[in-house]
Amino acid sequence: MYRESKNTSRALILFSLATALSALPLTSHAMDLYVGAGLGEARHEATGGDIAGPGFIGTVDGKENTWKAFLGMELWDKYVGAEFGYVDLGTAVANGTIAGASVSARSQAEAYTAALVGQLPIGNFGILIKLGISGVKASLTSRGTGAIASGHSADIKIFGGGGFQYYVSKKSILRFEADRYNMGSIGSPYINTLTVDYIYRFGK
């Protein structure tokens, strides 16, 4: 019952944000839609204690490939927009010992995002900042005596980022972006991503 209530609350939060963003005052140039996809690197800010458990001695590999896809709309000319997307945040792996016993653990994460994007065009270039909420999902798989129990978590968190972009044409944009995700109650507490994105704009 409690889990169902939490899931309902998360859905209502995401729906409310999407509704609020859609209701913002628009200009004659607004509502131009665009789609984008990106590839890059995710770095999990995780220690062995975060993933495997207290007293862990060993190695942690928190560097992983990441990809994302998103849909955006311009709310106020080119200066303010809204984006809704999905990002695969990769995995972090720990291998070592706890109190002499061999342990291993694997933390995997993903997120659904909704954000406001501020952009400042400068010629063919542009600077951007992003702030929004993410529905983060994490799973932890562990083996060995003394390791943290395997489990799953789903949380609503704030995330943000920034970067710059190059306007190849009226339709095509290349974006270089860095984002930081505050994660849930298990696994990596923070994940940072660096991506190169391609954006295609619809409309005129």
QUINOR-V115695 format. One record per backbone hydrogen bond with DSSP energy under -0.5 kcal/mol. CO is the residue of the C=O (numbers start at 1). NH is the residue of the N-H. If there is no record, write none. Layout:
co->CO nh->NH
co->CO nh->NH
This chain:
co->1 nh->5
co->2 nh->6
co->3 nh->7
co->4 nh->8
co->5 nh->9
co->6 nh->10
co->7 nh->11
co->8 nh->12
co->9 nh->13
co->10 nh->14
co->11 nh->15
co->12 nh->16
co->13 nh->17
co->14 nh->18
co->15 nh->19
co->16 nh->20
co->17 nh->21
co->18 nh->22
co->19 nh->23
co->21 nh->24
co->27 nh->30
co->29 nh->32
co->31 nh->33
co->32 nh->74
co->33 nh->202
co->34 nh->72
co->35 nh->200
co->36 nh->70
co->37 nh->198
co->38 nh->68
co->39 nh->196
co->40 nh->66
co->41 nh->194
co->42 nh->44
co->42 nh->64
co->43 nh->45
co->43 nh->192
co->44 nh->46
co->45 nh->189
co->45 nh->190
co->47 nh->51
co->48 nh->52
co->48 nh->53
co->50 nh->187
co->52 nh->148
co->53 nh->56
co->55 nh->99
co->57 nh->97
co->59 nh->95
co->60 nh->62
co->61 nh->93
co->62 nh->44
co->64 nh->42
co->66 nh->40
co->67 nh->88
co->68 nh->38
co->69 nh->86
co->70 nh->36
co->71 nh->84
co->72 nh->34
co->73 nh->75
co->73 nh->82
co->74 nh->31
co->75 nh->27
co->76 nh->79
co->76 nh->80
co->79 nh->119
co->80 nh->75
co->80 nh->76
co->81 nh->117
co->82 nh->73
co->83 nh->115
co->84 nh->71
co->85 nh->113
co->86 nh->69
co->87 nh->89
co->87 nh->111
co->88 nh->67
co->90 nh->109
co->92 nh->107
co->93 nh->61
co->94 nh->105
co->95 nh->59
co->96 nh->103
co->97 nh->57
co->98 nh->101
co->101 nh->98
co->103 nh->96
co->104 nh->143
co->105 nh->94
co->106 nh->141
co->107 nh->92
co->108 nh->139
co->109 nh->89
co->110 nh->137
co->111 nh->87
co->112 nh->135
co->113 nh->85
co->114 nh->133
co->115 nh->83
co->116 nh->131
co->117 nh->81
co->118 nh->129
co->120 nh->127
co->122 nh->125
co->124 nh->167
co->125 nh->122
co->126 nh->165
co->127 nh->120
co->128 nh->163
co->129 nh->118
co->130 nh->161
co->131 nh->116
co->132 nh->159
co->133 nh->114
co->134 nh->136
co->134 nh->157
co->135 nh->112
co->136 nh->155
co->137 nh->110
co->138 nh->153
co->139 nh->108
co->140 nh->151
co->141 nh->106
co->143 nh->104
co->144 nh->147
co->151 nh->140
co->153 nh->138
co->155 nh->136
co->155 nh->157
co->157 nh->134
co->158 nh->182
co->159 nh->132
co->160 nh->180
co->161 nh->130
co->162 nh->178
co->163 nh->128
co->164 nh->176
co->165 nh->126
co->166 nh->168
co->166 nh->174
co->171 nh->201
co->172 nh->168
co->172 nh->169
co->173 nh->199
co->174 nh->166
co->175 nh->177
co->175 nh->197
co->176 nh->164
co->177 nh->195
co->178 nh->162
co->179 nh->193
co->180 nh->160
co->181 nh->183
co->181 nh->191
co->189 nh->183
co->190 nh->45
co->191 nh->181
co->192 nh->43
co->193 nh->179
co->194 nh->41
co->195 nh->177
co->195 nh->197
co->196 nh->39
co->197 nh->175
co->198 nh->37
co->199 nh->173
co->200 nh->35
